Amino acid sequence: MNYKLFGRTGLRVSELCLGAMGFGTEWGTGADKTESKKVFSAFLNAGGTFIDTANRYTEGSSELFLGEFSEGMRDRLVIATKYSLYTKKGDLNDAGNSRKNMFRSVEGSLTRLNTDYIDILYLHAWDFTTPVEEVLRGLDDLVRMGKVLYIAISDTPAWVISNSLAISELRGWSSFAGVQLEYSLIKRDAERDLIPMAKHFDLAVTAWAPLGGGVLTGKYLDHSSSDMRIKPGSKRLDERNTGIAREVVRIASEAGVSPSSVALNWLRAKGQNIFPVIGARKEEQILDNLKCLDSVISPEHMELLDKLSAIEPGFPHDFLSGDIATELLFGGMQKQFINHRKK
């Protein structure tokens, strides 16, 4: 395991992040406490220090388990949790981005995690109702109180995050150090705006579902596994994604590694600031995921997978990179112009 800085902070975290959403069986899937502890221990034994959870995961069991597992080693771990999703259905203020829910949620997480502070607090999902200033001031207050050390944001449009960063800088408030989003070979939408935004602002990117919910392990190709949660007909199992999964399996066989290593190493190679969030409901699954640390993806395989999984950039990206716009913007001299800022 290697270690990297979390975005534009001095916080040092492991290059892989353990997703603890599967700690607990309340949602009908996931791992019981014994198996969760095995997953947790395997991650730590591999040098992992960065762990991701949320107030809502498995009705609170995820945080409770982590609080128990981290006893006596809390300070060596970097624990990230989230607020925004409800813990009591039917209570309007027990959900959303408001200051009221923020403080209530953080107090609950601190209790369940059995800790005095949260290393990284994410806003879990943008509710499109709470003013951005209310969110930022509340988060800044939590940082000043010492209950939260760093703040980040998840599942939110790039324009909202960019606006938030500008306001926090203007006001002198704590600003987001990272963004969490879905990113994998079968889900590359974030490359349109969120990934370039994160690179521009030096934000850490924690990528959830890096294996596409298990699709990229190949287990849905032959239905050989009994551990299949995605239902037939899901978009994740459409012709395009199934084709990508087949190629991942083929490359894995050619390279002598597991399909999960190929998929995770493609993601790890996409940028220095990207941290795959690897989740597991069984010890054998986390051990298989951790094998990606022992290999790298070849440039040839990287190029092949890039082309196979490429998405349409969409407007305005395709328009601005087109021949007509380029000629008009550079006076017909684009071939003679050397742009050192070109990505």
N, C-alpha and C positions, 0 to 999 in steps of 0.2 A: 504494500500500500504506500502510495505517495501522498503528499499533502499540499494543499494550495490555499491561497487567500480567498476569503469569501468576498467577492466583488471588490469594491474600493475601500475595504476595511483592513485592519491588521489581524482579523480573526483567522486562525489557521484551522482548516477542516480537512478530513480525509477526502480523497478524490472520488470516492463512492459514498453515497448517502443511503442509509438503511431506512426504508419505508416501513413504518410500524402499523399501517392501516389494517393489516391482517392479524394483529395481536388481539385475540378475543373471538368468540364464536357467536356473538349476539346477532350478527347479520346472516347467519346460516352458513357462512363459509369462514375461513380463517383458522387460526391455531389456538388450541387451549393454552393455559399458562405454561405447562411443561414444555410443549413444543415451541412456544414463543421464546422461552428462555434459551432453548437450544439454538434457535435462529440468532437471537441477540448475542449469545456467547461466541458463536461461529464468526459473526461479523467483528466482534472485538478481538478475537484471536487472530484475525487477518490484519489487524491494525486499524480497523474502522473506529472512528470517533464521532461521526456526524449522523444524527438520527432525526427522522422526521415523523411527526404525528399531528393530531388535531383534536380539538375539544370534542368533536362529534364522533370520531372513529370508534366503532364498535360500542356505541353508547357510553363512552368513557373508559372502557376497559383497557384500551391501548395506552392511555396515559397512566392509568393505575398500575398496569404491568411494568411500564417503564420506570415509574417511581420506585417500585419495589426492586427491579433489576439493577438500577443504578445506585442503590444504597452503598455508601462507602467508596464510590468512584465518581460521584457527581461532577466534580471539578475537572476531570479529564475528558468528559464528554461535552459535545456541543449538541444541545437538544433544541430542536425547532418545533413549535406548535402553532396552531392557527385559531383565529376567531372569525365568526360571521355566521356559521351554520347553527341551527337550533339544537338545544339539548332537551327542551321540553316543548313538544308540539302543542300548538294552541295558544302559545304565549307570544304575542306579536313582537314584544321587545326582547325576547330571548333569541333573537336572530337579527341579522343585518349588520351594517357597518357602524351603527351609531356609537357614540361615546358611552351611553348607558350599557349597551350590550358588550362593548369592548372591555370595560372594567369588570363587569359581572363575569364574563367569560374568562378573563385572565385570572381572577381570584379562584375560580373553579379549577382551572388548569394547574395553578400553583399547588392547590390542595391535593389534586390527584397525582401530580408528579412528585409530591413530597419534596418540594424545593423552594428556595427563597427567591429564585430568579429564573427567567426564561432567556436562553441565549439568543434565539431568533424568534420573533413573533411575526407571523404572516397575517395579513388580511386575506381571508380565504377566497372570497369571490366578491366582485363589485356589485352592489345592490342598486345602483343608479338612482338612489333617493337621498343618501346622506351627503351633505356638502363636503367637498374634499378638505376644506379647512378644518372642519370638525374632526375628521379622521386624523389628519396630520397633527393637530394640536393634542388630541387625546393620546396618540402614540408617543409624541414627544414628552408629554407629562409622565407616561409610564417609564420612559427611559430615564428621565430626571429623578424619578422616585426609586430607581434601581431595581424595579421589578422586571424590566426588559432591558437587554443589552443592545440588541440590534433589531431593526425592523425590515420587513420585506413584504412583498405583495404577490398574490397568486390569482390566476384565472381572471385577468382584467385586461381590457383593451390597451394597446400601446399609447393611444392618445391620452388616456386617463393617467397612466403612469408618468408620461412625459410632463404633463401638466402638474402633477403632484411634485415631481422633482424640482420643477421651476419654482413652485410656491414655497417648498421647504427651504430652498436655497435663499429665496428672497426674505423669508421670515426668520432665518437662522434656526429652524427646527431640525430635528433628526430627520434624515432622508432615507428612502428605501435603498438597501444595499444589495438586494437580490429580487429575482422574479421567478415564480414557479409556474410551469406550463407543461402541457402535453407535447411530447416530442419523441418521435421514433421514425424508423424507416417507412412506416405506413401512415404517419401523421406528421407532415412537414409544414403545415399551415403557418406555424410560428416564424418560418423563415421570411415571410413577407414583410412583417413589421416588428414583431416582438424581439426576434433574435438580433436584427440590426440595431434596434433601440438599445438592447442590453449591451451590445458591444460598444456603442457610442458612449453610453453613460458608465461603462465599466461595472455593470451589474452582474452578479453571479446568476447563473441559470440552473435551477434544479428541475430536471426533466422527469415528469411522472409518466408512467406507462411506457418505459423505454423499450419494452418487449411487446408493445401493442396488446397488452392484456393476455400475453402468452402465445399470440399468433405467430410471432417470430421465432418461437422455439421449435416450430414445426409440428407440434402435437395435434393440431387441428387438421393436418393434411391427411393423416391415415386413421385418426380417431383412436389411436392406440392407448391413449392415456385415459384414466378414469377421472382425472382432475381437469375437467373442461367446464368453465363457467359461461363462456360465450354461447349464446343460443344460435342455432342455424338461422340464416337469413339476416344476421347482423351485418352492418356495413363493414365491420372489421374483417369479415370473411368473404368480401366480394372478390370478383375475379382478379382485380388489380392487386389487392393485398395478398391473396393466395399465391399469385405469381411471384411476388416479392419474397414471401416465406419460402417458396420452393427454391429460389435462388440462394437464399441465406443457408438453407440446409445443404445445398450442393457445394457452396463455398466452404462451409464448415467441414464437410467430408474431405474436400480437397486439401484444406489446411490442417486437418487433424485436430480440430477443436470442436467444441459444442456450438450449436446454432446461437445460443444465448451469448456466447463470447463474441461471435461475429457481429450480432446486432448491437451489443453494448460497446464494442470497440469502434464500430462505425460512428456511434454517437459521441464517444469520448474524443474521437479524432476531429469532430466538427468545430472544436474551439476550446481554448484553455480555460474559459470561464464556465464550462458546462459540467454539471454534476448529475449523473444518472441516479435516480432514486430507485433502488432495487428492493423489491418486496418479496416476501416468501411466506408460505404457510407451512412449509416443511424444511427441516434442516438440510435435506438433500438438495432442495431448490436453491437455498442461499449459497451452499457450497459450489453448486454448478455456476451460479452467477459470478461468484468471486474468482472463478478460473479465468475470467477475462483479464485479470491483472497479470497473468502469466504469458500473454500473447499480444500481438499487435495485428492490425489489419493491413494487408499489403496495399501499396498505391494502386495496383491493378484492380484488386477487389473493391477498393474504395471508389474508384472511378466507375466501375461497372454498376455498383449499387446506387451511386449518385444518379446515374443516368436512368436506371430502371425505376427509381422511386421519385424522380423529379416531378414537381408540381408546376402548374401554370402560375406565373407570378401575379397575374391580375393587374387591373388598373390601379394606380398610374404607372406601375413599374414596367410593364411591357411596353406601354406607350413611350415612356421617357427613354427607354433603352433602344427604341426602334430607329431605323435609319433616317426617317424624315425628321423626327425631333432632334436627333443628334446632329444632323446637318444644319438645321436651323439654329441650334444653340451654340454651335462652334464655327459658324460662318463658312461652312463647307471645308474647314481645315482640320477636321477631327483626326485624320490620319497623321498629321504632322504635330499634333499636340500630345505632349507626354504628361499624363495625369498621375502624379505620385500618390493621390488619394484614392485611386480606383480600387475597389474591393476585389 
